[in-house]
Amino acid sequence: MNPVLRTLLVLAGSGGPAVRIWNAFEREALSPETFWEEGETLWSRLGCSEAVCRTLRSLVDSCWPDEEEQRAKRVGVRLLTFRDKEWPDALGGLPDSPRLLYVRGKWPLRGPSVAVVGTRRCSTYGMRAAFEIGRAVGGAGGVVISGGAAGIDKAAHEGCLSAGGTSAAVLGTGVDVAYPRGHEPLFARLVEEGGALLSEYPLGSQPKQWRFPERNRIIASLADRLVVVEAPSKSGAMITARCALEAGREVWAVPGRINESGCEGSNRLLYDGAVPLVSIPDFISLALGRQLSLFEETPIRGEQNSVAFTEKEQRILCLLEKSGERTVDNLAVEGTMTPADVFSCLAALMAAGRVFVAGPGRWSAVPK
């Protein structure tokens, strides 16, 4: 293992502020080997607390870096450092850029990139907008980047995948940890269908509240443009928007209802000068340089039948229109597909405004 990777792995596993410690180390102009050769004397000088120094000593004296590398290889995860040729150039201008990324899936991803973010507790309209934006970007050959969370993030990822596009999720956990738990099928699809899962945290890292705002700077920097669909005034999506502005990225926002708290932040962005996303075809034309006529089937407003569904989605919709309220188990049996497929179809149909939750565990089609 090369000395840079070893040092960065030890820092990632220490629980300390890895980027700040590495930046301080670089200012010392020392070789990577010096990091573990000088030990506590150097670490204290770099600003490490006693607790972090103890953890660093334990990791340096153990086989943990080599074991972590082997674990990564076994689960198909690449360890990418800032000195590797495939390191994202977009992270170069980030003052607190990560120096190590765990990558599961294909990397790098080719094509113009759009980050789509928003609240986990989104409205049906917000979910539908995110899905259709993701679908349009994926259909235009773009890459959708988001955080893999519930609500807006999930809808954007699934919209992109439904169009055969590629999508990347920047996680606040290890890339081998599915959070929320119900997102295992989504994360598997992202990897299997040419996308990627990214994280700066070691394998097995569990969700911690502070990690999600921290990862948002990576989402903002990796994308050429950021779209905020629905966001409260104090939310991770607003942190991502601030990071995008600081990184010089173009910020768009979907207008929301002025009397809903879930839209306060995104509406404030519009007030402060963000570009209003009022037409998906126009956004695709301006952001990705594609012709409007290619995307006439994916407006936020318009006839419900303008949205193109997959064969499985059409099957589920047909069952609900004919049979009324059904559970996921009912639909899985009657539609001859797995519950995971049913959930994916329902998410797409709900984002498009064609189905709704009719009660605990039950779904219905929106009346025509």
LINLIN-V956593 format. One record per pair of residues at least 4 apart in sequence whose ideal C-beta (glycine too) atoms are under 6 Angstrom apart, sorted by the first residue. I is the first residue (numbers start at 0). J is the second residue. D is the distance in Angstrom with one decimal. If there is no record, write none. Layout:
BEGIN
i & j & d
I & J & D
I & J & D
END
This chain:
BEGIN
i & j & d
0 & 4 & 5.5
0 & 5 & 5.1
0 & 68 & 6.0
2 & 31 & 3.6
2 & 32 & 5.1
3 & 31 & 5.0
3 & 80 & 5.6
3 & 82 & 5.8
4 & 80 & 5.5
5 & 64 & 4.9
6 & 31 & 4.9
6 & 34 & 4.7
7 & 80 & 5.8
7 & 98 & 5.4
7 & 99 & 4.1
8 & 64 & 4.4
8 & 67 & 5.6
9 & 58 & 4.8
9 & 64 & 6.0
10 & 17 & 4.1
10 & 20 & 5.8
10 & 21 & 6.0
11 & 17 & 5.4
11 & 99 & 5.7
11 & 201 & 5.3
12 & 58 & 5.4
12 & 201 & 5.2
13 & 51 & 5.4
13 & 54 & 4.8
13 & 55 & 5.1
14 & 54 & 5.9
15 & 20 & 5.9
15 & 47 & 5.9
15 & 51 & 3.8
18 & 95 & 5.1
20 & 45 & 5.3
21 & 98 & 5.2
23 & 45 & 4.3
23 & 46 & 5.9
24 & 45 & 5.7
29 & 33 & 4.1
32 & 36 & 5.7
33 & 37 & 5.5
35 & 59 & 4.5
37 & 41 & 3.7
39 & 43 & 6.0
39 & 52 & 5.2
42 & 47 & 4.2
42 & 52 & 4.9
42 & 55 & 5.7
47 & 51 & 4.2
47 & 52 & 5.0
58 & 63 & 4.9
62 & 66 & 5.4
70 & 202 & 5.4
71 & 76 & 4.1
71 & 78 & 5.6
74 & 175 & 5.6
76 & 101 & 5.4
76 & 103 & 4.9
76 & 174 & 5.8
77 & 102 & 4.5
79 & 83 & 5.3
79 & 100 & 4.6
79 & 102 & 5.3
80 & 99 & 5.5
81 & 86 & 5.1
81 & 98 & 4.7
85 & 107 & 5.7
87 & 221 & 6.0
89 & 220 & 5.2
89 & 221 & 5.3
90 & 96 & 4.5
90 & 220 & 5.4
93 & 220 & 4.9
97 & 199 & 4.1
100 & 197 & 5.6
100 & 199 & 5.9
101 & 174 & 4.9
101 & 198 & 4.9
102 & 106 & 4.7
102 & 195 & 5.9
102 & 197 & 5.8
103 & 174 & 4.2
103 & 190 & 5.9
103 & 196 & 4.3
104 & 190 & 4.1
104 & 194 & 5.6
104 & 195 & 3.5
104 & 196 & 5.8
105 & 193 & 5.3
105 & 195 & 5.7
106 & 195 & 5.1
108 & 142 & 4.8
108 & 165 & 5.4
108 & 167 & 6.0
110 & 140 & 5.1
110 & 141 & 5.3
110 & 142 & 5.0
111 & 141 & 4.8
111 & 223 & 5.5
111 & 287 & 5.2
112 & 142 & 4.3
112 & 144 & 5.5
112 & 222 & 4.6
112 & 223 & 5.2
113 & 136 & 4.9
113 & 141 & 5.6
113 & 143 & 6.0
113 & 222 & 5.8
113 & 224 & 5.2
114 & 144 & 4.5
114 & 218 & 5.2
114 & 222 & 3.5
114 & 225 & 4.6
115 & 129 & 5.7
115 & 132 & 5.7
115 & 133 & 6.0
115 & 143 & 5.9
115 & 145 & 5.3
115 & 155 & 3.7
115 & 226 & 4.9
116 & 145 & 6.0
116 & 227 & 5.9
116 & 236 & 4.4
116 & 239 & 5.0
117 & 121 & 5.9
117 & 151 & 2.9
117 & 228 & 3.9
117 & 229 & 4.6
117 & 230 & 5.4
117 & 236 & 5.2
118 & 150 & 5.7
118 & 229 & 5.2
118 & 230 & 5.5
118 & 234 & 5.9
118 & 261 & 5.3
119 & 148 & 5.6
119 & 149 & 4.5
119 & 150 & 3.9
121 & 125 & 3.7
121 & 126 & 5.2
121 & 150 & 4.3
121 & 151 & 5.1
121 & 229 & 4.9
125 & 228 & 5.2
125 & 229 & 3.8
126 & 154 & 4.6
126 & 350 & 4.5
127 & 350 & 4.5
127 & 351 & 5.6
127 & 352 & 5.0
128 & 228 & 5.4
128 & 253 & 5.3
128 & 299 & 5.1
129 & 151 & 4.5
129 & 154 & 3.9
129 & 155 & 4.5
129 & 228 & 4.7
130 & 154 & 4.3
130 & 158 & 3.8
130 & 350 & 3.1
131 & 279 & 6.0
131 & 297 & 4.8
133 & 143 & 4.9
133 & 155 & 3.9
133 & 158 & 2.9
133 & 159 & 4.1
134 & 158 & 3.9
134 & 161 & 5.5
134 & 162 & 4.6
134 & 297 & 5.6
135 & 279 & 5.0
135 & 283 & 5.2
135 & 294 & 5.1
135 & 297 & 4.6
136 & 141 & 4.1
136 & 143 & 5.2
137 & 159 & 3.5
137 & 162 & 3.8
137 & 164 & 2.1
138 & 162 & 3.8
139 & 283 & 5.3
139 & 287 & 4.8
139 & 289 & 4.7
141 & 287 & 5.3
142 & 165 & 5.4
143 & 155 & 5.5
143 & 159 & 3.9
143 & 166 & 4.3
144 & 167 & 5.0
144 & 218 & 5.8
144 & 221 & 5.3
144 & 222 & 4.8
145 & 152 & 4.2
145 & 155 & 5.0
145 & 156 & 5.8
146 & 152 & 4.8
146 & 169 & 5.8
146 & 218 & 6.0
147 & 152 & 5.8
147 & 168 & 3.4
147 & 170 & 5.5
148 & 152 & 4.2
149 & 153 & 5.6
149 & 179 & 5.6
151 & 228 & 4.8
154 & 350 & 4.8
156 & 166 & 4.8
157 & 346 & 5.6
157 & 347 & 6.0
159 & 164 & 4.2
159 & 166 & 4.3
160 & 188 & 5.7
160 & 192 & 5.8
161 & 347 & 5.9
165 & 193 & 4.5
165 & 194 & 4.6
166 & 189 & 5.7
166 & 194 & 4.5
167 & 194 & 5.4
167 & 195 & 4.6
168 & 189 & 5.9
168 & 196 & 5.4
169 & 197 & 4.9
169 & 214 & 5.2
169 & 217 & 4.9
169 & 218 & 4.9
170 & 198 & 4.5
171 & 210 & 3.9
171 & 211 & 4.0
171 & 214 & 4.9
172 & 176 & 4.0
172 & 178 & 5.0
172 & 204 & 5.3
172 & 206 & 5.2
173 & 198 & 5.9
173 & 200 & 5.5
173 & 202 & 4.6
173 & 203 & 5.1
173 & 204 & 4.0
174 & 196 & 4.4
174 & 198 & 4.8
175 & 202 & 5.2
177 & 182 & 5.3
177 & 183 & 4.3
177 & 186 & 5.5
178 & 206 & 4.7
182 & 186 & 5.7
184 & 339 & 4.2
186 & 196 & 6.0
187 & 191 & 5.9
188 & 192 & 5.5
189 & 194 & 4.1
200 & 204 & 3.8
211 & 235 & 5.7
212 & 235 & 5.7
212 & 238 & 5.1
215 & 235 & 5.7
215 & 238 & 4.9
215 & 239 & 4.1
215 & 242 & 5.9
216 & 242 & 4.5
218 & 239 & 5.5
219 & 239 & 5.0
219 & 242 & 3.7
219 & 243 & 3.9
219 & 246 & 5.7
220 & 246 & 5.1
224 & 249 & 4.6
224 & 286 & 5.3
225 & 243 & 4.2
225 & 248 & 5.6
225 & 250 & 5.0
226 & 251 & 4.6
227 & 236 & 5.3
227 & 240 & 5.5
227 & 252 & 4.7
227 & 265 & 4.7
227 & 268 & 5.9
228 & 253 & 4.8
229 & 255 & 5.6
229 & 261 & 5.1
229 & 262 & 5.5
229 & 265 & 5.7
230 & 234 & 4.8
230 & 236 & 3.6
230 & 237 & 5.4
230 & 264 & 3.9
230 & 265 & 4.6
231 & 260 & 5.6
231 & 261 & 5.7
231 & 263 & 5.7
231 & 264 & 5.3
232 & 263 & 4.4
232 & 264 & 4.4
234 & 264 & 5.7
237 & 264 & 4.5
240 & 250 & 5.5
240 & 268 & 5.9
243 & 248 & 4.0
243 & 250 & 5.3
244 & 250 & 6.0
250 & 273 & 4.6
251 & 274 & 4.6
251 & 276 & 4.6
252 & 265 & 4.6
252 & 268 & 4.4
252 & 269 & 5.1
252 & 273 & 4.4
253 & 276 & 4.9
254 & 275 & 5.9
255 & 262 & 2.7
255 & 265 & 5.6
255 & 266 & 5.6
256 & 262 & 5.7
262 & 266 & 5.2
268 & 273 & 3.9
269 & 273 & 5.3
269 & 275 & 5.6
276 & 282 & 5.3
279 & 297 & 5.4
279 & 298 & 5.8
280 & 291 & 4.3
280 & 294 & 4.7
282 & 286 & 5.5
283 & 287 & 5.2
283 & 289 & 5.2
283 & 294 & 5.1
284 & 291 & 5.3
289 & 293 & 5.8
296 & 305 & 5.2
296 & 307 & 5.5
301 & 305 & 5.0
306 & 351 & 4.6
308 & 312 & 3.8
308 & 313 & 4.9
311 & 340 & 6.0
311 & 344 & 5.3
312 & 344 & 4.6
312 & 347 & 5.3
312 & 348 & 5.9
314 & 334 & 5.1
315 & 330 & 5.8
315 & 334 & 5.8
315 & 344 & 4.4
316 & 348 & 5.8
316 & 353 & 5.8
318 & 322 & 5.6
318 & 330 & 6.0
318 & 333 & 5.6
318 & 334 & 5.9
319 & 354 & 5.9
319 & 364 & 3.9
320 & 364 & 4.5
324 & 357 & 4.9
324 & 361 & 4.7
324 & 363 & 5.0
325 & 329 & 4.1
325 & 330 & 5.1
326 & 360 & 5.4
326 & 361 & 5.8
327 & 338 & 5.4
327 & 341 & 5.1
329 & 333 & 6.0
330 & 334 & 5.2
330 & 341 & 4.8
331 & 336 & 6.0
331 & 338 & 4.9
331 & 341 & 5.1
336 & 340 & 4.1
345 & 349 & 5.9
348 & 353 & 4.5
348 & 354 & 4.3
349 & 354 & 5.3
353 & 365 & 5.5
354 & 362 & 5.5
354 & 364 & 5.5
357 & 361 & 4.7
357 & 362 & 6.0
357 & 363 & 4.0
END
